[in-house]
């Protein structure tokens, strides 16, 4: 991270190769342009004529290994382009926004660690949610909250191999005791991601601190259980074959959740203040039991069906009783509170209640009214919710896409299309989205690109194509019958 000055040397055996070495790491720069040392830097000056190519190849290598053989950069570039064109050509989306969907799928693929199938939330750290502030996080890890969005998006777009790889990563990462489930892991399933501050770096636009690692791995986030069970549910209903022992792992998670769901937690947004009984967390607990029940009813798995049905129904009653503000006609961020949370837009998408239920309609209206900033949604209002941090943040792009999904479900397609087109217009020149957008300065903020935002874009585009049926699946239709 820019602290250690490497030892730089010119290769004696190969012309045009310079190596920078420090501890276990080294980088090799290969080019035919003459390089020179200047004030602790390697520099060069050269002319390029029209139509001429001047390659530079930078390669990472373990420092204890001999330098690898050089590559032909022009040939490798052509191979790379062929690979991505062929991969993108497999997309099965046939709706109105093929370029946006393809760009998002390519982004997700590029954020996948091929040896393990792990998909990072973002490839960056400490890009601020509040420019100049302290809301700077390291997202170069794999979050369980992404599990169902990854499975669903990849399968729906025709990328079953990638969905299977992600499912296999998920099984390996969470293997073991259900009590040790954590919100995030390393790209190979590493469990410890301790957070530390890098005080010698100034941060992007003086946004300090720069953080390496993420202490969210030690939080209790009850929504993780529902995300995992829903991901495996989508895999089963889509005929995606995962590990034969997967059900044993799932059922152990649900048994552990039997006692855990009544606790407060830090929630999907990983607050750094005291835990609460978040409505979204409880809804995802309901999802966990609901999907386990469906595994028994539809797919012949074994488990305590009557007990899990009873707990599922109890959670449903409790959420509707303590998580719903009758005076305002909206679900709240946490039990017996007044604050709103855009995560509750997932209530009809997950099948907890039907999209035309008055409580859902009221929630969508309240969120649009109170969390909207220039037509886009905050995930919650930092002036109302104490999340343990100073400062404000931008509108949360995934939440705005979830609003699109709700508008589609409510058959407000013209309004949904306008919002979707506006969100697409926020992408940069190569179609990438960050986590958030700051309407005050007119710029994307937060880590970039963000998997959550691109998953949400893909799902919204697919939902338009299927007139909402991709969102309102059989689980949502059962919710409609429950009323």
N, C-alpha and C positions, 0 to 999 in steps of 0.2 A: 504493500500500500504506500509506496513512495518513500519509505524511511531508510531502507538499506541501499547504500551505494554499491552497485555490482562491480565485480572485476571484469573488465572488458579486454578481449584479446582478438587479434586477427588470426584466422586459421592459417597454419603453415602448409597444410597439405592441399587445401582447396582455395582457389582464388575467389575473391568476392564474398567471403564468409567472415562475419564477425560474431563473436559469442560473448554474451553478458551472463555472468555466473554469480550467484549468491546463495550460500547454504545448499538446500536440496534442489534449488530451481536454476534453470538456465533458459535463455532465449537466444536463438541463432537467427541472424539477419543475413540473407543472401541476396546479392544484387551485383550486376556488372558495372554499376556506377561507382567510381572511386569514392571511398569513405575516408574521413579524416577525424581525428580527435580535436575537440575545441572546447575548452572550459568544462571539462567533465561531461561532455556530450559528444555524440557521434553525428557528424554533419556531412552534407554533400551539396554540390551545386552542379546542375547540368541543364542542357537544352533538350527539348522534345519537339520534333518536327511533326507536321500534320501526318496522320496515319501511322505514326511510330508508337510502339509499345515499349515501356521501360518497366520491367517487373521488379517488385520487391517482395520477398517471401520472409515472413517472420514465423518461426517455429518454436514452440515450447518443448523442452526436453528435461528429464531428470538430470541433475548436474553430474551424477556419478556414472552416467552412461556416455559412451562415445557419440559424437554427433552423427545423426542419421544421414543417409544418402540424400543429396538434394533432389528436388522434384522438378519437373517441367511445369512451370507456372501456367503457361498458356494452355497446355493440354489439361491440367488439373482444373482450370477455370471452365473449360468446355465440358468436362465431365460433370462438374458441379451443376452447371446450368442444365444439362440434360437430365440429371437426377431430379432437380426440382420441377422441371417442366413435366416430366413423366409422373411424378408424385401428384402434382396439382391436377393433372389430367384425370386422376381417378375420382375426383369429387363428384358425388351424385346429386348435389343440390341443383335444382332446375328452376329456381324462382327468379325474382326481378333484380336481385343484387348479386350476381355471380362473382364480380370482381371483389367486392367487399368481403364476401364469405370466403373466397379462395385466399385472399390476403390474410385473413384471420386464421384460417387453418394452417397456412404456411408458417405463420408466426408461432402457433402452438407447437407445430412439429419442430421448429428451430429451437424452441425452449424445452425440448425433450432430451434428456440424457440417454442416448441410444443404448448403452450397455445395460441399463436397468429399467428403462421405460418411465422413470420419474420425470414429472413435468414441474418446472419451477414456477412459482407465482410471478416472478419477474427476474430478469438477468442482472438487475442493478441493485445497489444499496444506497440508502440515504438521500435519494432525490426527494425534496421536501413536499409535503402536503400543504404546507404553509410557508411560502418563500421567506427565508430569513428566520424561521422559527425552529422549534425543537421536534416537530412531528416528522422525524426522519427515521426510516426503518430499513432493515436488511430483509429483502424478500427473495433471496436466492436459495429458497428452500421449497419443499413440497408440502402443501397444506391439505389436510383431509377435507376441508370445506369445499375444495375444488373437485372432490372425487366424483360426485354425481354429475356435475356440469361437464367434466371431461368425458366420462363414459357416454353420456347422452349425446353430446355434440359430435363426438368422433363416430359413433355408431350411425347416427342419423345422416351424417355426410358421407358415409360409405367407407370409413377408415377403421375397419374392424381389427386389423392387426395392431394398430396403435392403441385402440381401446383395450385390447387384450393385454398388451404390454403394460399399460397403466394399471389394469386390474391385478396383474401379477405383481407389479411393484407394491401395490396397496396391500396385498395379502402378506408379502414378505415383511413390509415395514411394520405392520401392526401385529405380526405373529408373536405369540407368547401370552402373558397374563393380560386379561381384559382390564385389570386395574391399572395397567401401565400405558393405556392408550393416551396419546398426546396429540395436540393439534397440528404439529408440523414436524417434519423429518428432513434429513439431508437427502441428496439426490440418489444415494445408494441405500437409504433407509437409516442413516445415522440418527441416533436418538438425542444426542447432546448438541445443542446449538447455542452455547452460552454467549450472551451479549456483552460487548465491551465497546468503549468509546475510543476512537482514534483521534487524539487531540492534536496531532501534527498536521492534519489536513484541514483546510479552511471550510470545506463543504461547498456544495453547489450554491452560488450566489450568497455566500456567507451564511448558509443554513447549518448551524451546529446544534448538537454534535453529529459527527459521522459515526455511524454504528456498524459494527461487524458482529454477526450473530443475532439471534432473536430469542429473547427470554420467553416468548409466547409458548415455547415447547413445554414449559412447566405449568401452564395455566390449566384450569378446568374449563373446558368448553363443551357443554353437553350436546351442542348441535353436531359435534363430530360423529356421535353414534348414529344419528339419523342419516347423515351424509354417507357414511360407509354402508349402512344397510340399504339405503336407496340406490346407491351405485350398484351393489350386487343384485338388487331387484331388477334394475334395468338390464343388467347383463343377462340374467335368467330369461326375462321376457323377450329379449332379442336373440336368444339362442347362442349367446356368446359363452364359449366353454372356458371356465377357469379351473382352478385346482380342485380336485375331488374332495379335499378336506375343508373346503371353504365354509361349508355350512356349520361345521363344528366351531370354527372361529366366530362366525356370526352369532350363533346361539349363545356362546359364552359371553359375547358382548351384551346381548340382550339380558341375559341373566344378571350380569353385573349392574346393568342399568336399572333393574328392578328396585334396587335400594338407592341408587344414585340420583334418579331423576328429580327427587324432591329437594335437592340442594340448590343453593344459589351458585352462579358461575360468572365467568368473565365475558361470556357471550361471543358471538360471531365477530364482533368488532374489537375484541381483545382489549377491553378497557383496562386502564392502569390505576383505577380507583377500586373501592370495595365492590365485591360481587353483588349481583342482584338476581332476582327471579325473572330473567328475560323471557318475554312471550315467545320470541323466535326460538330460543333454546328449548322451551317446553314443547312447541309445535314439532321440532325435530325429534324430541323424545317420542312424541306420538308417532312420527314417521317410522322410527326404529321398530316400535312394537307392531305397527300396521304392516310393514314390509315383512317382518318375521312371520306374522300370521298368514300373510299371502303365500309365503314360501311353503308353509304347511298345507294350506288349503288347495293351492293350485299345483304345487310341484312335489307333493308327497314327502316333504321333510318332516322330521319328528321334533316335537317340543310340547311344552305345557300350554296347549291351545287355550283352554278356558281361562287360565290365570293371566295369560298375555292379553286376551280380549278384555278382561276386567280392568287391567291396568291401562290399556289403550283408552277405554271409555272413560275412566276416571280422569286421565290427563285431559281429554277433550272437554269434559265438564268443567274442570278447574280452570283451564285457559279461557273458556267462554264466560266463566263467572268472575275470575279475578283479573283477567287480562283485557277485559272489554269495558270501556268507559261508556255507559249507557246515556249519560247526559250529552255526550258529543257524538255518539254513534260510531265509535272507532276503537280498534284494538290499540293498545298502548305499548310503550317500549318494555315495560316491566310491570309486574303485578301491583295493583292498587296505586299506580302512578298516573301521571298526566302526559308525560313526554311521548312523542311519536318516534317511530323507527321504520325506515323504508324497508327493512328486512321483512316486515309483515306483509309486503306485497307478494311474498312467496306462499302465503296461506292458501290461495286457490290453486296456485301452480302445483303445490305438493299434494293437493287433494284433501286438505283439512276441512275446507268448506267450499261449496260451489261458488263460481264467480258472480252469480246473480243474487247470492245471499245478501240481505240488507246490511249485515255487519261487514261484509267484504266491500260492498259498494260504498258504505260510509267511510271505511278505512282508506280506500283509494282516494275518495274526495278530500278527506282530512289531510292526507299526505300531500296531495297536489296543492292544497291550500296553504299548509303551514311549513312544509319542507322545500317548497319550490323556490329556486333562485333563478330568475330570468327563464322560467319554464323547465329547468333541470332540477334534479333532486339531490339534496343533502341526504346522507344516510341517517343522520340525526342532527339536531341543532345543538352545537357546543355551548350556546348560551343557556340552554335549558338542562342538558345532560352533563353531569360532572364525570368526565372520563379520565380524570387524573392528570390532565395535560393542559398547559396554557395555549392560547392562540386559537385560531379558527382553521378551517380546512375548506377545500373546494367541494363542488358537487361531485357525487360518487357515480361514475358512469354506469356501472353494472346496475345500480338501483334505478337509473333512468331507463335502461333497457327493460327491467322488470316491470316498470310502469307501462312500457309499450306492450308487453305480454298481457297485462291486465286489461288494457284497452281493447286488444284483440279479442280476449275472452268475453268482454262485455259487448262485442260487436260494434265497437266505436272505431272502425277501421280507418276512416279518414283522419281522425285525430291521431291514431297510432302511427299511420304512415308519415304524417308531418313531423312527429317527434322522432321517429326513426331516421328520417332524412336529415334532420337537424343534428342528430348524434353522429351520423356518418360524416357530416361536414366538419366535425371537430377533429377528425383524423389528420395526421400530418401528411406531407407530400407523398409518402410511400405507404399510406393507409394504416398507420400504427396509432394505438390508443394507450394513454397512460392510465393510471388508476383513477385520477380525478381531473376536473377542469375548474380553473379559477375564473369565474365570470368577472371578477373585479379587474384582473389584468389581461383577460382574454388569452390564457395560455394553459396548456396541459400541465398538471402538477402530479407529484407522487412518482413512484417507481414506474419504469417504462422500458419496453412495452409490458402491459399487465395482462396476464392470462385471464383473470376474472372478467375484465372488460371485453376481451375477444370471445370468450365462451358465451357471454351474454349477447353479443352481437350475432353470433352464429345462431343461437337458439331463437332469437327474435325473428331473424330472417326466415328460419324454418317454420316458425309458427304462422307467419303470414301465408306461406306456401300451402300449409295444410288447414288454413282457416281456423286455427286454434286447436285442432285436434292433437297436434304434437304436444301441446301443453296440457289440455284437458283430456288426459288419457283415461283409462278405465278406472283408475283410483279416484280421479276427480268426479267421474260420473257416479261412482258409488257415494261420494260425498254429497252429490246433488240429491240422491235418494234419501240420505240421512237427514238432510235439511238442517 
